[in-house]
Amino acid sequence: PSPDDFYPGAAPFITRITITNEEDNEVCEVTENFTIKIVTGNNLNIPFTYQLCSDASCNNILTSDANNIYSSSNFTFNAGVSETKQFYLKVVWPLEQNNYSYSNEIDFLKLIINVNQVD
């Protein structure tokens, strides 16, 4: 689905997020850990919610710390091994907040991927 299909009262919007340790057919030669931070613009007075999940149906919801930073022992890429991690971001807009007056309002979700070399 496209973000253009997401509007007040719409069904939840789920999009796939792919993170890899390979670029232009070259694999990173060091072990890396990463975290994911989610930031919102807080421009809307509507409590839309989001969840970061490890599966496409969002049955396995990941947890973040107080700063909205997600980390896990699974957030690791092994040195010299091509790996891809997939996550899913689910955004829900409350059904009761489907007023047309929100149609020209703008907000955003930004994902910050922070990668650190382990060794």
Salt bridges, closest charged atoms under 4 A:
GLU83 OE1 - LYS85 NZ 4.00
